[in-house]
Amino acid sequence: HVQLVESGGGSVQPGGSLRLSCRVSGHSSEDYCMAWFRQVPGKQREGVARISRTGRGPYYVNSVRGRFTVSSDSDKNTLYLEMNNVKLEDTAMYYCAVTSAYCYVRAPLLTSHYTIWGQGTQVTVS
């Protein structure tokens, strides 16, 4: 049984930094995708960043590129999101997710590609 446990959310001032973590357990040994999504009330969930379990192909949406850094630790089966220079519009519930199989880094960052999700961690920039 695959489980994702998130941590690191909280309140931060504009321009500040925050690091989110997502520990994955019970998954396979193949190089699957690990990703961060976020959602605010009244809007659809959107992709934020993606990387493979072994660190292949880091990807960011334009709104966070240059400010956020996604990384993975295959030994710890953990996904990270280093959020720097946060903005008010970064306020959202952040979810980590993984694909069930091999990560094709050229694929679009879509919720439909991810089968296992964490419970979410709230990030509030104010």
C-alpha positions in Angstrom: 0.0 0.0 0.0 1.5 3.3 -1.1 1.4 6.2 1.3 2.5 9.8 1.0 3.1 11.9 4.1 3.6 15.6 3.7 5.1 18.1 6.1 6.5 21.6 6.2 3.5 23.7 5.5 2.7 26.8 7.6 2.6 30.6 7.5 5.3 32.7 6.0 5.7 36.4 5.1 6.0 37.6 1.5 9.6 37.2 0.3 10.3 34.5 2.9 11.1 30.8 2.4 9.5 27.5 3.3 10.4 23.9 2.6 7.9 21.2 2.0 8.6 17.5 2.3 6.8 14.4 1.1 7.8 11.0 2.2 6.7 8.1 0.0 6.4 4.5 1.3 5.3 1.3 -0.2 6.0 2.2 -3.8 7.9 0.3 -6.4 11.6 0.6 -7.2 11.2 2.1 -10.7 11.9 5.7 -11.5 8.4 7.1 -11.2 7.4 10.8 -11.2 7.1 12.8 -8.0 5.2 16.1 -8.2 3.7 19.0 -6.3 0.3 20.5 -7.0 -1.6 23.3 -5.4 -5.2 24.4 -5.1 -7.1 27.4 -3.8 -10.8 27.6 -3.1 -12.8 28.1 -6.3 -10.0 27.1 -8.6 -8.8 23.8 -10.1 -5.8 22.1 -8.9 -2.7 23.1 -10.8 0.8 21.6 -11.2 3.7 23.3 -9.5 6.8 21.2 -10.0 7.9 17.7 -11.0 10.9 15.5 -10.8 11.6 11.7 -11.1 12.4 9.6 -8.1 16.1 9.6 -9.1 16.2 13.3 -9.9 15.7 13.2 -13.7 14.1 16.2 -15.4 13.2 18.8 -12.8 10.3 20.9 -14.1 8.5 24.0 -13.0 5.5 25.9 -14.1 6.3 29.4 -15.2 4.8 31.1 -12.1 7.3 29.4 -9.8 10.3 28.9 -12.0 13.4 30.7 -10.5 11.8 30.8 -7.1 11.1 27.2 -6.2 13.4 24.2 -6.3 12.1 20.7 -6.5 14.4 17.8 -5.5 14.1 14.1 -4.6 16.1 11.8 -2.4 15.9 8.2 -3.7 17.5 6.8 -0.6 14.9 8.4 1.7 12.1 8.1 -0.9 11.3 11.8 -0.2 10.2 14.7 -2.4 11.1 18.3 -1.4 9.9 21.7 -2.5 12.1 24.6 -1.5 9.9 27.7 -1.8 11.9 30.9 -1.9 10.8 34.5 -2.3 7.2 33.5 -1.8 4.4 35.7 -3.0 0.8 36.2 -1.8 -0.5 34.2 -4.8 1.5 31.2 -3.6 -1.0 30.7 -0.8 -2.7 27.3 -1.4 -3.1 23.8 -0.2 -0.1 22.0 -1.5 -0.3 18.3 -2.5 2.4 15.8 -3.4 1.7 13.0 -5.7 3.4 10.2 -7.6 2.7 8.3 -10.8 2.3 4.5 -10.7 5.0 3.8 -13.2 8.0 5.2 -15.1 8.4 9.0 -15.3 8.4 10.4 -18.7 9.8 13.9 -18.1 8.4 15.3 -21.3 4.8 14.6 -20.3 2.6 17.5 -19.3 2.1 18.0 -15.6 -1.5 16.9 -15.3 -3.4 15.6 -12.3 -4.7 12.7 -14.3 -1.2 11.2 -14.6 -0.9 10.9 -10.8 -2.5 8.0 -9.0 -1.4 8.4 -5.4 -1.8 11.6 -3.4 -0.9 13.0 -0.1 -3.4 14.7 2.2 -2.1 18.2 1.5 -0.4 20.8 3.6 -1.5 24.4 3.8 0.9 27.2 2.9 -0.3 30.7 3.8 1.7 33.8 2.6 0.7 36.9 4.5 
